[in-house]
Amino acid sequence: MNGPPSHRARLRAVAIRAMREHGLDPDFPADARAQVEQLRGAPTTTEEPARDLRGMLWCSIDNDDSRDLDQLSVAELAANGDTRLLVAIADVDAAVPKGSACDRHAGQNTTSVYTPAVIFPMLPEKLSTDLTSLNDGADRLAIVVEVVVATDGSLRSSDVFGARVRNKAKLAYNSVAAWIEGSGPLPEPAARVRGIDDQLRIQDRAAQTLSEVRRKRGALEFETGEVRAVFDGDTLHDVAPERPNRAKSLIENLMVAANGVVAVFLDAHGFPSLRRVVRSPERWGRIRAVADELGEKLPEQPDSVALSAFLARRRQIDPLTFVDLSMTIIRLLGSGEYVVDPPGAEPPGHFGLAVRDYSHSTAPNRRYPDLITQRLLKAVLAGHPPPYSLGELEGLAQQCTRQEDAANKVERQVRKSATALLVSSKIGDIFNAFVTGASSKGTFVRVPSPPIEGKLVRGEAGLDVGDRLRVRLESVDVERGFIDFARA
């Protein structure tokens, strides 16, 4: 007689149901599977010219368990102190032609969906984790974005070109961050390759310089409080908070720079681009009110520099509630969206990143907008006309925005279900908590340790955001991701 399903199986069922409820397909169609089965190896030829850069000290830095490696990076120091940064992006288009079965499925979901129990990749794993992944020691085609960064963080020059590359060291965020920050050894894959340690130092310094420039321009830094499920086999063992670290910052800053270069490159060649946009917030008045409640003042008109400084101060003053302030401001800023930027037009910009030009181009295995952008770049490099009309791009921008929002809802729902499953054995336990929301929709609280968020269903009268209290875990609903507390 079969026992109850494992934690992983139960969460997988939740995830599949959530995918379908939000208009995402959890399975690859037969024609896409057949297309992949016919592939015998990674692509070795492409129409655009490709430089041989396999001898450079390329490395990848990603999550510990990532197998779909989209980008590599390498850097060189010039005699005048400039840093030449190169970001290699996997040439996915070479194996996934426009209009093919795999492309149609990718264009439907538009993104990989990462849930605690199962990943729903945008492309079949034979592609995303093998033939189009920049795997350790493998020769691969790539689109390379080059940017020369001056010592003051300004960009002296940039370029985009095709190349052949080889990953010399597959590295992970946490171990690289520990080494950079002086709390751990050089990761073993880096120690095996002479010169990778210097590479990491050069890239980190350049990334920190780029970050400082964006901070001065008003880039917003949040802490979202997202958690990562930790499994022991198929049993959910823990949920651990995802923390920012120096290696994640390194890659983030390199990718922001590369995505800016790509947007400018397409515009300079008379091509349209698909931009990732967070517009100037319409609910700035409410953001100002939130600041007022904390004894702070923000300007009457949207000002990312002032908002960035406000967030930095609040992180220092009250780190315990900074996650909740972050989530409030993120909601008031509004969701990001994809828009088409015709050549020569004034781009709408990205308020949160404090950049004028921003595309999505560096993750074509995981995001469909990046694959679209890659096809535009390759058309420029090969001397072809744009592969998409403005009308096609408009429709794709709307589809990508819609499906990315749906994917975010699926990921949030399954994360909540995982937390509910983990704490189901703690019903009746009492925790220290504080109020994170109080409105007509209800009163919500967060327990810092273990990280739990839920609704206060009894004893909520008179409470307001920021109030501390003791709560008792009353009930959970794993399938819906509900966690209910009562005031103790």
N, C-alpha and C positions, 0 to 999 in steps of 0.2 A: 504494500500500500504506500502510495506516494505521500511524503510529508508536505508541509507548507512550502510555498515558493521561497527561494533565497531572497535576501535583501536586493541583490542586483537584479534578479528576475522581476521582482515586484516593481522596482523603480523603472525598469525597462518598459514594462507594460504601461505605467503611467506616462512615460515619455512618448511612446508610440501613439497612445490615445491623444495626448496633447498636440503632437505633430498634426494629426488628421483634423482635430478640432480647429486648428489655426491655419488650415489650408496648405500645409506642407506635406510632401510625400516622403514617408520614411523608407521606401523601397525603390530600388533602381528598376526601371522597366526592362523587359526582355531584350529589346533592341540595343539598349545601352550596354547591358552585360555581354551581348554578342559582339559588339564593337570592340570591347576591351579584350575579350578572349582571343581576338585575331591578332593582337599586338604581340610582337616577339621581342621587342627591346625598346630602349629609350630612343627618341628621335636623334639623328646625327646630322641632318641637313635642314637648312631653312633658306628662304629667299633672300633675306637681308644679309649683308656682309657680317662675318663673325670673327673677331680677333681671338687669338689663342692666348688666354690668360690663365691657363691651368697651372702654371708655375708659381702664381702668387699665393700668399699665405691666407687663403680664404678660411673663414670659420663661420659656423652657425651658432646662434645662442637662442634657445627657445625653452619651452616648458620641459620638465624632466621627462615626461612621457610622450612628447610630440614626435610624430613620425612623418607628418606632412610638412616638410621643410621648404618654405617659400623663398627665403632670402639668405644670402651670405654677405659678409662685409670684410673689407680689408682697408688698410690705411698706409699712407707714406708721408713722412715728414720732409718738407723742403728746407733748403738752406736758410731761407728768410723767415722760417717759423711757421709758414702755411702748412696746413694738413690737407692732403688729397685723400678724400674718402670715396670709396667705391662700394656700391650696393648692387649685388647680382640678384636678379629676380628670375625665378624658374620660368623657362619658356614653356608654358602650358599649352599655348595655342598650337605649337608644333605637333602635339599629339591629339588635340581636341579641336578639329576644324569647326568653323562657324557653321551652324545648321546640322551638325552631326547628332546622333542619338544622345551621346553624352552631353553635348552642348545644350540640347533641348531640355534635358532633365535639370542641368545646372541652371538654366535660365528660368526654370519653374521655381525651384527652391531659393536660388540666388546666393546661398550661403551654407557653409557647414554649420551644424547645430551641435553644441557641446553640452551634454547633460551628464550628471554624475555617474549614471550607470551605463550609458551607451553614447557613442558619437554617430551622428548621421552625416557622413561626409558629402560635400557637394559633388565630388567626383568619385568614381569607384576606387577602392583602395589600391588596386593594381597600378592606377595612375598616381593618385595623390600621395601615397606613401612609398612609391617605387619609381615608376618610369618618369614622372614629372616632379619628383621630389629631389632636392639637392642633397642627396645622401652622402654620408661619409665615404670618401675615397672614390666616388663615382664621377665620371666625366659627363657633364650636362651642358646643354644649350641654355643661354640666359640672356636677358636684357639687362645691361649694366647702366646704372645711373652714377655719374661722376660729379662730385662737387668739391671745389677747393675752398676751404674755410680759412680765413685770416685769423690772426691771434686775437682780434677783438670780436670774433664771431660773425663778421660779415662774410658774404659769399662772393669770392673773387670771380669765379667762373663755374660753368657747369656744362654737362654734355650727356647724351644718351646714345648707346650703341649696342650692337649685338656682340656676343662673345661665347667662348667655350670656357667653362670653369670647372674646378674640382675642389670639393670641400675637404680641407686638411684636418679639421677638428670639429666634431659635433659636441657642443657644449650646452650646459643648462643654466638657467637664470640663477638659481639659488647658490650653486657652488661657485659660479663666477663672481656673484655679488659678495660672497663670503671672502673670497680671495682679494678682490679689489678693496674691500673695507677692512682688510687685515685680520679677519677672524677665522680664516680657513686656509688650507693649502691650495696651491695651484692645481686645478682639476687635472686628473690623470690624462685625459685626452689632449689637453693643452701641453702638459709636461712632456708628452711623447714627441712633440714637434718643435724643433728649435725655432725660436723667434715668435711663437704665438703669444708668449707672455708680454713681450714688447708691443705686439699688435694690440692686445687688450688695453694696455696702458695708453697707447696713442689714441685709440678709438674712444676710450673713456674720457680723456682730457678734451677731445674735440666735442664729444656729446655734451659734456658739462658746460662748455663755452656756448654751444648752440642753445642749451637750456636756459642759461643766464640771460641771453639776448631775448628769448621769447618771454621770460618772466618779466623783464623790464617793459616789454610791449603789452603785457597784460594776460599772458597765458594763465589759465585757471588750473589749480592743482587741488584735486579732490581725494577723499578716501571713501570708497563706496561700501565697505563692510561686506563685500562678497566673500562667500566661504567655499572651501574646496572639500569635497567628500573624500574620506580616506578609507579605503577598503582593505580588509584582510581576506584575500580570496574573494568570495562572493558575499562576505558579511561586511556590512557597513560598520566601521570601527570608530570613526570620529568625523566631525566637521571642523576644519581649521580655517581661520581667517586668512584671506589672501592679502599679503602685505606688499607695498611697493618696495623696491630695492634698487641698488645702483645699476645692476645689469639690465633690469627692465627699463630703467630710465635711459641707459645707453642706447638700446635698440629703439625705444620710442623716439628719441631725438633724431637718430639717423633716418628712421622711416618718415618722420615729418619733413625733414629736409629733402629726402628723395622724392616724396610725393609732391612737394612744392616745385621741384625741378621739372618733374614730368608735366605738370600742368602748364608751366611756362614754356617748355619745349614744344608742346602741341600747339599752343597759341602762336608761337613764333613761326611755326611752319604752316599757319593758315588752317589748322585742323580744329574741330570742336573738341571739347573734353567733357567728361562726366565728373563734376565736382562734388565733394562731400562738404556740406554746408551746415553750420549752426548760425542762424541769423541773429541779428541784434534782438535781444529778448523783448517781446511785447509786454511781458508781465514785470517789467522793471520796477513799476510802482510797488508791487508786492515784495520784490527783492529788497527794496529800500525799507519797507515796513518791517521785514524780518531783521534787518540791520538795526533799525530804530529800537526794536524790542530788546536788543542786546546792548543798547547804549552807544551804537555806532551810527555814523552818518555817511550816506552815499550820495553822489551828485544826482541832480534831477534827471539828466539824460544818461542812457546806458554808457557805461565806462568800464571796460574790462580791466584797465590798470587799477582803478580804485577797488573794483570787486576782488581782484587778485590779492591786493594788499589786505583787504578786510578778511579774506579767508586765511591768509598766512597768520594774521594776528589771532584769529579765533582758534587756530590749531595750537598755538602756543598757550593761550589763556585757558582753554577747556578742551584738552585732547579727548576726554571721555565721550563728549557729545559731538565731536567734529564729524563723525560719520553721519550722524543724523542731519546736521547742518548741511553737509555735502549733498545728501540725497534731496533735501528740500530745495537747494539752489539748482541742482541738476533738473528737477521736475519743473521749476519755474523758468529755466532757460529754454525748455522745449526740446523736442527730439531733433536729432540730426536728420538730414534728408539728402538725397541725390538730386542734383539739378544739372541741366545741360548748359554749358557756357560756350556760345558760338565764338568763332575766332574774332578777335578784336573787340569783344564786348568787355565791360567792366565786371570782373568776377564778384560774386556776393561775399566771399570770404568766410572764415570760420571764427566766430566770436570766442569760443572756448580756447582754441589753440593760439589765438592772436596772430593769425596768418592770413594773407590776402589770397594766395594761390594754394589750393589744396585739392588733390585728387586722391583716389584710392587705387594704388597700382602695385603694392608690394606683397600681396597675398593672393595670387591668382589660383592657387589650389583650393582656397577656402572661401573666396568671395567673388561673385560674378562681376561686379563693377570693375574689379582689378583685371579680370580677363578681357572685358570690353576695352579697357584702357590699353592693355597690352596689344590688342589687335590694331588699335589706332597708332600706337608707337611703331609697330612693325611695318605698317603701311607707309609711314613716313620714311623709315629706314630703307625699305625696298623700292621706294619711288612709286608707290601705288596710290590711287585716290582713297579717300576714307571708306572703310568697309561698312559704315552705317550712315544713313541719312539723318538729318536733324530730327525728323519725325520718329524714326526708329529709336533714336537715343532718348527722346522725350518719353516714349512708352516704356523703355527699359529703365529709365530713372525712376518712374513711378512704381514699376514692378519691384525693383530692388529695394526701394524705401519701404514699401508695404510688406514684403517678405522678411526683411531684416527686423522690422518691428515685431512680426509674428514669431520669428526665431527667438528674439529676446524674451517674449512672453513665455515661450516653451521652456527656455533655460531657467527663468526665474521660478516658474511653477515647479519644475522637477527639483530644483535646489531646495525649495520650501518643503516639498514632499520628503526629500532626504533628511532634512532637519527634523521633520515631524516623526519620521520613522526612528531616528536615533534617540529622540527624547521620549518615545512612547512608554519606555520602562520607568520614566521619572514622574509619571502622573502622581500628584499629591505632594511632590517636593516643593520646597520654598526657595526662592532666589531673590537676590538684590536686582532691582531693575530701575529704569527711568522712562518717563513718558516721551514718546517720539512723535505722537500725533494726537490731536484732540479736536474733533469736528463732528458734524452731523452724521458722518459715516461711522463714527465710533472712536474709542480711545485705544491707542496702540502703544505697546511698550517693547523695550529691548533689554534683554539680559546679556551683559557683556561676556560672561563666562559661565557655561559654554555659550557661544553666540547663538541666541534664539530671539526671534521676533514674533510677536503675536498680538492678538486682540484681547483687551481687558473686558471681560463679559460681565463682571460683577465688581462693585465698589469703585466705579469710575467717577462718581459725582465729585465735583470740585477740583479735579485734577487738570493740570495744564502741561504743555510741552516743557520738558526739562525737570519736572518734579521727580524726586527720588521716592521709591517705595519698595515694599516687600510684596512679592506676588507668589501665588500658588499655581502650579500647572494643573489645569482642570481637565483638559481633553485635547486630543489630536485627531485629525482626519488625514491620513497619509495620501489617499487618492486625490484629495483636493488641495493638500498642502496647508491645511488650517491648523493653527495652534492657538488655544484659548487659555487665558489666565484669569484668576480672580485675585482681588486685593487680599493680602494676608493680614 
